[in-house]
Amino acid sequence: MNAGEILELNTFLAVAREGRFAAAAVRLGVTPSAVSQSIRRLESRLGLRLFTRTTRSVALTRDGEALLLEAGPALDRLAGAQRALIEGRRDAAGRARISVPAVAMELLIAPVLADFRLAYPAFQLDIIVEDRLTDPVAQQYDAVIRRGDLLEQDMIARRLSADDRLIMVASTAWLDARALPRHPRDLAADRIVIRRPRSGAILPWSLSRSDEAVTMRGASSLVVENAPAARDYALSGLGVALLARAFVEEMLADGRLHLILPEWNAPLSGFYLMYIHRGHLAPPVGDLMQRIMHHSALRPRQNTD
């Protein structure tokens, strides 16, 4: 069924319910002549007479009553779906799917999620926590959160957090069991390294201080899937992890973790919310973005140089 046929059925429904061509025209915002022509086209296409017309009134024929019985509820459902979509955007009902790395879930979303749910109880936010890079279109995501160095050119990006630094951390138990390292290469056997989710390759450690740089590649004694796992193992005294300072600030503050070779570190891009079409971001998701930005205040992290 094409758009013209749906328009004819909608005109038929208006005439059937109003009982007059003129009243149906007012309801539809068109001229009585346009209504009359639409009904004639519909009757011609169906090969049926749908209305009995007199100079004072319009009445449905038996065929018209049968069409009203079938087409009326279907068109009402179609109109209802459109109203639900519009009212859902206005009243913050509806849903959205967003892909979020585990670190961003903990740092950005978790602190504001309770208040967001109170503000939008009818909005269904489907959060997929994953560290692998997925195709937002293929996965039907409304938005994704990624580091700034992973942005895609054909997507709109809005910054959510300040840039950070990668630092090396370990627990008191690890420090008590060995001599302090003097260079990152001294940690070759104690690095807790992270495997890339898609390729399985080990993320290298690229660090610098002043005008000196070092890159350590390959597996170490402990390989994990993501930053939360690396942090947990470091807290357990099993090695040294290279993590975003924001992700371990609380542990550094309360003494559960300690900086290792603090003069060695690396820049790390902040998080961004990315989405495809300008104007298609659901208002509640836009508000979630504002809440995240307000909570993080885009504040710069402490300098570890």
WOSULUR-V159261 format. One record per residue. N is the residue number from 1. SS is DSSP state (a for helix, b for strand, c for the rest). D_LAST is the distance of its C-alpha to the last C-alpha in Angstrom with 2 decimals. Layout:
# WOSULUR-V159261
n=N ss=SS d_last=D_LAST
n=N ss=SS d_last=D_LAST
This chain:
# WOSULUR-V159261
n=1 ss=c d_last=67.20
n=2 ss=c d_last=65.98
n=3 ss=a d_last=64.79
n=4 ss=a d_last=68.28
n=5 ss=a d_last=69.93
n=6 ss=a d_last=67.51
n=7 ss=a d_last=68.26
n=8 ss=a d_last=71.98
n=9 ss=a d_last=71.65
n=10 ss=a d_last=69.66
n=11 ss=a d_last=72.42
n=12 ss=a d_last=75.03
n=13 ss=a d_last=73.27
n=14 ss=a d_last=73.20
n=15 ss=a d_last=76.91
n=16 ss=a d_last=77.85
n=17 ss=a d_last=76.12
n=18 ss=a d_last=77.13
n=19 ss=c d_last=80.70
n=20 ss=c d_last=80.90
n=21 ss=a d_last=79.53
n=22 ss=a d_last=78.86
n=23 ss=a d_last=76.91
n=24 ss=a d_last=74.88
n=25 ss=a d_last=74.14
n=26 ss=a d_last=72.79
n=27 ss=a d_last=70.63
n=28 ss=a d_last=69.20
n=29 ss=c d_last=68.92
n=30 ss=c d_last=71.31
n=31 ss=c d_last=74.94
n=32 ss=a d_last=77.93
n=33 ss=a d_last=78.90
n=34 ss=a d_last=75.54
n=35 ss=a d_last=76.08
n=36 ss=a d_last=79.61
n=37 ss=a d_last=78.56
n=38 ss=a d_last=75.78
n=39 ss=a d_last=78.30
n=40 ss=a d_last=80.81
n=41 ss=a d_last=78.25
n=42 ss=a d_last=77.34
n=43 ss=a d_last=81.02
n=44 ss=a d_last=81.75
n=45 ss=a d_last=78.88
n=46 ss=a d_last=79.95
n=47 ss=c d_last=83.66
n=48 ss=c d_last=84.21
n=49 ss=c d_last=85.34
n=50 ss=c d_last=82.84
n=51 ss=b d_last=84.38
n=52 ss=b d_last=87.89
n=53 ss=b d_last=87.91
n=54 ss=c d_last=90.40
n=55 ss=c d_last=90.47
n=56 ss=c d_last=89.13
n=57 ss=c d_last=86.92
n=58 ss=b d_last=85.02
n=59 ss=b d_last=85.38
n=60 ss=b d_last=83.84
n=61 ss=c d_last=86.07
n=62 ss=a d_last=85.91
n=63 ss=a d_last=83.62
n=64 ss=a d_last=81.47
n=65 ss=a d_last=81.28
n=66 ss=a d_last=80.25
n=67 ss=a d_last=77.48
n=68 ss=a d_last=76.27
n=69 ss=a d_last=76.18
n=70 ss=a d_last=74.00
n=71 ss=a d_last=71.87
n=72 ss=a d_last=71.36
n=73 ss=a d_last=69.08
n=74 ss=a d_last=67.10
n=75 ss=a d_last=66.41
n=76 ss=a d_last=65.63
n=77 ss=a d_last=63.01
n=78 ss=a d_last=61.50
n=79 ss=a d_last=61.40
n=80 ss=a d_last=59.98
n=81 ss=a d_last=57.12
n=82 ss=a d_last=56.29
n=83 ss=a d_last=56.45
n=84 ss=a d_last=54.23
n=85 ss=a d_last=51.59
n=86 ss=a d_last=51.75
n=87 ss=a d_last=51.97
n=88 ss=a d_last=49.22
n=89 ss=a d_last=46.80
n=90 ss=a d_last=48.14
n=91 ss=c d_last=48.20
n=92 ss=c d_last=44.98
n=93 ss=c d_last=46.93
n=94 ss=b d_last=46.27
n=95 ss=b d_last=43.48
n=96 ss=b d_last=40.35
n=97 ss=b d_last=38.55
n=98 ss=b d_last=34.80
n=99 ss=b d_last=32.61
n=100 ss=b d_last=29.32
n=101 ss=c d_last=26.67
n=102 ss=a d_last=26.43
n=103 ss=a d_last=22.90
n=104 ss=a d_last=24.05
n=105 ss=a d_last=27.20
n=106 ss=a d_last=25.46
n=107 ss=a d_last=22.80
n=108 ss=a d_last=24.91
n=109 ss=a d_last=28.58
n=110 ss=a d_last=29.33
n=111 ss=a d_last=28.34
n=112 ss=a d_last=30.73
n=113 ss=a d_last=33.40
n=114 ss=a d_last=35.79
n=115 ss=a d_last=36.12
n=116 ss=a d_last=36.49
n=117 ss=a d_last=39.33
n=118 ss=a d_last=41.04
n=119 ss=a d_last=40.93
n=120 ss=c d_last=42.22
n=121 ss=c d_last=44.42
n=122 ss=c d_last=46.47
n=123 ss=b d_last=43.61
n=124 ss=b d_last=42.90
n=125 ss=b d_last=39.25
n=126 ss=b d_last=39.00
n=127 ss=b d_last=35.42
n=128 ss=b d_last=34.91
n=129 ss=b d_last=31.76
n=130 ss=c d_last=30.91
n=131 ss=c d_last=27.96
n=132 ss=c d_last=30.11
n=133 ss=c d_last=30.56
n=134 ss=c d_last=34.10
n=135 ss=c d_last=36.36
n=136 ss=c d_last=36.58
n=137 ss=c d_last=40.07
n=138 ss=c d_last=41.49
n=139 ss=c d_last=40.19
n=140 ss=c d_last=41.42
n=141 ss=c d_last=38.15
n=142 ss=c d_last=38.10
n=143 ss=b d_last=34.32
n=144 ss=b d_last=31.30
n=145 ss=b d_last=27.67
n=146 ss=b d_last=25.18
n=147 ss=b d_last=21.66
n=148 ss=a d_last=21.53
n=149 ss=a d_last=21.49
n=150 ss=a d_last=24.75
n=151 ss=c d_last=26.75
n=152 ss=c d_last=30.32
n=153 ss=c d_last=31.84
n=154 ss=c d_last=35.09
n=155 ss=c d_last=33.65
n=156 ss=b d_last=32.70
n=157 ss=b d_last=29.11
n=158 ss=b d_last=27.85
n=159 ss=b d_last=24.22
n=160 ss=c d_last=23.87
n=161 ss=c d_last=20.20
n=162 ss=c d_last=16.95
n=163 ss=c d_last=14.56
n=164 ss=b d_last=12.11
n=165 ss=b d_last=9.57
n=166 ss=b d_last=11.09
n=167 ss=b d_last=10.05
n=168 ss=b d_last=12.41
n=169 ss=b d_last=14.62
n=170 ss=b d_last=17.88
n=171 ss=c d_last=20.57
n=172 ss=a d_last=21.87
n=173 ss=a d_last=24.83
n=174 ss=a d_last=22.92
n=175 ss=a d_last=21.01
n=176 ss=a d_last=24.38
n=177 ss=c d_last=26.11
n=178 ss=c d_last=24.26
n=179 ss=c d_last=22.31
n=180 ss=c d_last=18.55
n=181 ss=c d_last=17.32
n=182 ss=c d_last=15.93
n=183 ss=c d_last=15.08
n=184 ss=a d_last=15.02
n=185 ss=a d_last=18.60
n=186 ss=a d_last=19.66
n=187 ss=a d_last=19.40
n=188 ss=c d_last=21.92
n=189 ss=c d_last=24.60
n=190 ss=c d_last=22.64
n=191 ss=b d_last=20.83
n=192 ss=b d_last=22.10
n=193 ss=b d_last=22.45
n=194 ss=b d_last=23.73
n=195 ss=b d_last=26.83
n=196 ss=c d_last=27.35
n=197 ss=c d_last=30.20
n=198 ss=c d_last=32.39
n=199 ss=c d_last=32.16
n=200 ss=c d_last=31.27
n=201 ss=c d_last=28.75
n=202 ss=b d_last=25.72
n=203 ss=c d_last=22.37
n=204 ss=c d_last=20.35
n=205 ss=b d_last=16.86
n=206 ss=b d_last=15.01
n=207 ss=b d_last=11.50
n=208 ss=b d_last=9.64
n=209 ss=b d_last=7.48
n=210 ss=c d_last=8.51
n=211 ss=c d_last=12.12
n=212 ss=b d_last=12.75
n=213 ss=b d_last=13.44
n=214 ss=b d_last=15.50
n=215 ss=b d_last=17.73
n=216 ss=b d_last=19.75
n=217 ss=c d_last=22.84
n=218 ss=c d_last=25.84
n=219 ss=c d_last=26.82
n=220 ss=c d_last=25.70
n=221 ss=c d_last=27.62
n=222 ss=b d_last=27.05
n=223 ss=b d_last=27.24
n=224 ss=b d_last=27.16
n=225 ss=c d_last=28.03
n=226 ss=c d_last=25.23
n=227 ss=a d_last=22.02
n=228 ss=a d_last=24.07
n=229 ss=a d_last=25.79
n=230 ss=a d_last=22.64
n=231 ss=a d_last=21.39
n=232 ss=a d_last=24.89
n=233 ss=a d_last=25.06
n=234 ss=a d_last=21.75
n=235 ss=a d_last=23.18
n=236 ss=c d_last=26.30
n=237 ss=c d_last=24.66
n=238 ss=c d_last=25.46
n=239 ss=c d_last=22.22
n=240 ss=b d_last=18.55
n=241 ss=b d_last=17.76
n=242 ss=b d_last=15.18
n=243 ss=b d_last=15.22
n=244 ss=b d_last=14.06
n=245 ss=a d_last=12.23
n=246 ss=a d_last=15.18
n=247 ss=a d_last=17.55
n=248 ss=a d_last=16.64
n=249 ss=a d_last=15.67
n=250 ss=a d_last=19.14
n=251 ss=a d_last=19.14
n=252 ss=a d_last=15.93
n=253 ss=a d_last=17.56
n=254 ss=a d_last=20.87
n=255 ss=c d_last=19.84
n=256 ss=c d_last=21.21
n=257 ss=c d_last=17.99
n=258 ss=b d_last=15.18
n=259 ss=b d_last=11.70
n=260 ss=b d_last=12.29
n=261 ss=c d_last=10.08
n=262 ss=c d_last=6.87
n=263 ss=c d_last=5.07
n=264 ss=c d_last=7.26
n=265 ss=b d_last=7.41
n=266 ss=b d_last=9.57
n=267 ss=b d_last=10.74
n=268 ss=b d_last=13.69
n=269 ss=c d_last=16.57
n=270 ss=c d_last=18.09
n=271 ss=b d_last=21.63
n=272 ss=b d_last=24.78
n=273 ss=b d_last=28.42
n=274 ss=b d_last=30.63
n=275 ss=b d_last=34.40
n=276 ss=c d_last=37.14
n=277 ss=c d_last=39.64
n=278 ss=c d_last=39.03
n=279 ss=c d_last=41.08
n=280 ss=c d_last=41.57
n=281 ss=c d_last=38.79
n=282 ss=c d_last=40.63
n=283 ss=a d_last=40.17
n=284 ss=a d_last=38.96
n=285 ss=a d_last=36.17
n=286 ss=a d_last=35.22
n=287 ss=a d_last=35.23
n=288 ss=a d_last=33.09
n=289 ss=a d_last=30.51
n=290 ss=a d_last=30.70
n=291 ss=a d_last=30.35
n=292 ss=a d_last=27.20
n=293 ss=a d_last=25.68
n=294 ss=a d_last=26.81
n=295 ss=a d_last=25.44
n=296 ss=a d_last=21.96
n=297 ss=c d_last=22.30
n=298 ss=c d_last=19.93
n=299 ss=c d_last=17.31
n=300 ss=c d_last=13.67
n=301 ss=c d_last=11.62
n=302 ss=c d_last=9.17
n=303 ss=c d_last=5.65
n=304 ss=c d_last=3.80
n=305 ss=c d_last=0.00
